[in-house]
């Protein structure tokens, strides 16, 4: 068995007595955040159209890592409910990762 690794080097104790790790970041997902760029109803779109929409989103925001994380977070929400869409989103996240060198 291997050693367990801590999440952070410092553990912070607030007044309530619960521990939290400041280095762990939560990603908030806003519903429809990528739809203005054309990344909506992806089940019926081809890979080329989905990738073009993600490219538009990266160009508009200038943040490929943020788009990558947003797609992965949406994928996690859809994983149990709709595995086919989750698989498409995983492929799209990998596309962003490869294209922009994340």
C-alpha positions in Angstrom: 0.0 0.0 0.0 1.2 3.4 -0.9 1.4 6.5 1.2 -1.6 8.8 1.3 -0.9 12.2 0.0 -2.5 15.3 1.5 -4.4 17.7 -0.8 -2.5 20.7 0.4 0.5 21.4 2.6 -1.6 23.5 4.9 -4.8 22.6 6.5 -6.9 25.5 7.7 -9.3 25.3 10.7 -12.1 27.9 10.6 -14.1 28.8 13.7 -16.7 26.1 13.1 -14.1 23.4 13.6 -14.2 21.9 10.1 -11.1 21.5 8.0 -10.9 22.8 4.5 -8.0 22.9 2.0 -7.5 26.2 0.3 -5.8 24.8 -2.8 -8.9 22.8 -3.8 -10.9 24.9 -6.3 -14.5 24.4 -7.2 -15.7 25.2 -10.7 -19.0 26.8 -11.0 -21.0 25.9 -14.0 -23.5 28.3 -15.4 -26.3 26.8 -17.4 -26.0 27.8 -21.1 -22.6 29.5 -20.7 -21.3 28.1 -23.9 -24.5 28.3 -25.9 -23.9 31.9 -27.2 -21.0 30.4 -29.1 -23.1 27.6 -30.6 -22.2 24.8 -28.2 -25.8 23.7 -27.4 -27.9 20.7 -28.3 -24.7 18.8 -29.1 -26.3 15.4 -29.5 -27.6 16.4 -33.0 -24.4 18.3 -34.1 -21.4 16.9 -36.0 -18.0 16.9 -34.4 -16.9 19.7 -36.8 -19.7 22.0 -35.8 -19.1 21.3 -32.1 -15.4 22.0 -32.5 -16.0 25.2 -34.4 -18.3 26.3 -31.5 -15.6 25.6 -29.0 -13.0 27.5 -31.1 -15.4 30.5 -31.2 -15.7 30.3 -27.4 -11.9 30.2 -26.9 -11.4 33.1 -29.3 -14.1 35.2 -27.5 -12.9 34.4 -24.0 -9.2 34.0 -24.7 -9.1 31.3 -22.0 -8.8 27.7 -23.4 -8.3 26.2 -20.0 -11.5 27.8 -18.7 -13.4 26.3 -21.7 -11.8 22.9 -21.2 -12.8 22.9 -17.5 -16.3 24.1 -18.3 -16.9 21.3 -20.8 -15.5 18.7 -18.4 -17.8 20.1 -15.6 -20.8 19.8 -17.9 -19.7 16.3 -18.8 -19.7 15.3 -15.1 -23.2 16.6 -14.7 -24.4 14.6 -17.7 -22.5 11.4 -17.0 -25.3 9.5 -15.1 -28.3 11.0 -16.9 -27.1 10.8 -20.5 -23.9 8.8 -21.1 -23.9 9.4 -24.8 -23.8 13.2 -24.4 -21.2 12.8 -21.7 -19.0 10.8 -24.1 -19.4 13.6 -26.7 -18.4 16.2 -24.2 -15.4 14.2 -23.1 -14.2 14.0 -26.7 -14.8 17.7 -27.1 -12.7 18.4 -24.0 -9.9 16.3 -25.4 -10.2 18.3 -28.6 -9.7 21.6 -26.8 -6.8 20.0 -24.8 -5.0 18.8 -27.9 -5.7 21.9 -30.0 -4.6 24.5 -27.5 -1.9 22.5 -25.7 -3.3 22.4 -22.3 
